[in-house]
Each structure stands twice: as structure tokens, then as C-alpha cells.
Amino acid sequence: MTVHIVWMYWWLIFPIGFLLSRIVHMFLYSAYERKRLDVLKAYIDKGKDVPPALYRDL
């Protein structure tokens, strides 16, 4: 019986895998953005000019 249920819903691996990969991507991207904003804040706190590459995606 259990094997039959697993066999019927094997295709759920794909949407669940996609959702998990998107969650990991969102977590990693937010950590990247947080670090980038910390660098911007450090430049501004020191009174230095911020490189244009850091402003590019704002």
C-alpha cells in the first residue's frame, strides 16, 4: 500500500524541490544584499565616495 502511494505521487518531487531551491536562493540573496548594504553604510559613515558599482543595482 505504501509503495503504491509513493508511486502515485512521485511527480511531487519536482515542485517540492523547486520550492526548496527558491527558499534557499532567497535566503542567500538576502544575506548578499545585507552585506552589500553594510558596505554602503561603512562608506557613508567614513564620509568617502561610494564606488558607482555599488549604486548600480539600487
Number of C-alpha atoms within 10 A of each C-alpha: 6 7 7 8 9 11 10 10 9 9 10 11 9 10 10 11 11 11 11 12 12 12 12 11 12 12 11 12 12 12 12 12 11 12 12 13 14 12 14 17 13 13 14 12 9 8 9 10 9 14 10 8 8 12 9 7 6 6
